[in-house]
Amino acid sequence: MPSLDLTHYTARANVMKALGHPTRLFIVEQLREGPRCVCELTDMIGADMSTVSRHLSVLKQAGIVEDERDGAKIFYRLEVPCIVNFFSCVENVLRAKAEKHVAQVGRR
């Protein structure tokens, strides 16, 4: 019987926690298209720069994004672009849940 490796599961949970906010999910979706500067993301999100920077910091600490300075601007990009593949799986879960709900409502 395999033993529980809490260190590994804790590391996984930290990545999941970092993705556990709508704004951070939006940021990851935007970075799918390529690097973005903080100012671009701030405009897209409609929040102040310090809030967006905090979200980016959480994603960076989790190893989801990395940054690069270009003069006065800081650009962020996905460190491991395959993270967006996870979103497809999430969409499949949501779709299955909706279909199950529709089927249950139809039986009433």
C-alpha positions in Angstrom: 0.0 0.0 0.0 1.5 3.4 -1.0 2.2 5.9 1.7 0.9 9.5 1.7 3.5 11.9 0.6 2.3 15.1 2.1 5.1 17.2 0.7 4.2 16.4 -2.8 0.4 16.9 -2.2 1.1 20.1 -0.4 3.1 21.4 -3.4 0.2 20.5 -5.7 -2.3 22.2 -3.4 -0.2 25.4 -3.4 -0.5 25.5 -7.2 -4.2 24.9 -7.0 -4.6 27.6 -4.4 -2.7 30.1 -6.6 -5.3 29.4 -9.3 -8.2 29.7 -6.9 -9.1 33.3 -7.6 -11.1 34.6 -10.7 -8.6 37.4 -11.3 -5.7 35.0 -11.3 -7.5 32.6 -13.7 -8.1 35.6 -16.0 -4.4 36.6 -15.8 -3.3 33.0 -16.7 -5.8 33.0 -19.6 -4.4 36.3 -20.9 -0.8 35.1 -20.6 -1.7 32.2 -22.8 -1.5 34.6 -25.7 2.0 35.7 -24.7 3.8 38.0 -22.3 2.0 41.0 -20.8 3.2 43.9 -18.8 1.7 44.7 -15.5 0.2 47.9 -16.9 -1.7 46.0 -19.7 -3.1 43.5 -17.1 -4.1 46.4 -14.8 -6.0 48.0 -17.6 -7.7 44.7 -18.6 -8.7 43.8 -15.1 -9.7 47.3 -14.0 -8.0 47.1 -10.7 -5.2 49.2 -9.2 -1.6 48.1 -10.0 -0.9 47.0 -6.4 -3.8 44.6 -6.5 -2.7 43.1 -9.9 0.9 42.9 -8.6 -0.2 40.9 -5.6 -2.1 38.5 -7.8 1.0 38.1 -10.0 3.2 37.6 -7.0 0.9 34.7 -5.8 1.2 33.1 -9.3 5.0 33.7 -9.4 5.5 32.1 -5.9 3.5 29.0 -7.1 5.8 28.7 -10.2 3.0 29.5 -12.7 4.4 32.8 -14.0 7.8 34.4 -14.3 8.7 38.0 -14.8 11.3 39.8 -16.9 12.2 43.5 -16.6 12.4 45.6 -19.8 13.5 49.0 -18.8 10.8 50.4 -16.4 8.2 47.8 -17.4 7.9 44.3 -15.9 6.5 41.6 -18.3 5.0 38.4 -17.1 4.7 35.1 -19.0 3.6 31.6 -18.2 6.5 29.6 -16.8 4.9 26.3 -17.9 2.3 27.0 -20.6 0.7 23.6 -20.2 -1.1 24.9 -17.1 -3.8 26.1 -19.5 -4.5 22.4 -20.4 -5.9 22.1 -16.9 -8.6 24.7 -17.8 -9.9 22.3 -20.4 -10.3 19.6 -17.8 -12.1 22.1 -15.5 -14.5 23.0 -18.4 -15.3 19.3 -18.8 -16.1 19.0 -15.1 -18.4 22.1 -15.3 -20.1 20.7 -18.5 -20.7 17.3 -16.9 -22.1 19.0 -13.8 -24.4 21.1 -15.8 -25.6 18.1 -17.9 -26.2 16.1 -14.7 -28.2 19.0 -13.2 -30.3 19.3 -16.4 -31.0 15.6 -16.4 -32.1 15.7 -12.7 -34.4 18.7 -13.3 -35.9 16.9 -16.3 -36.8 13.9 -14.1 -38.8 16.0 -11.7 
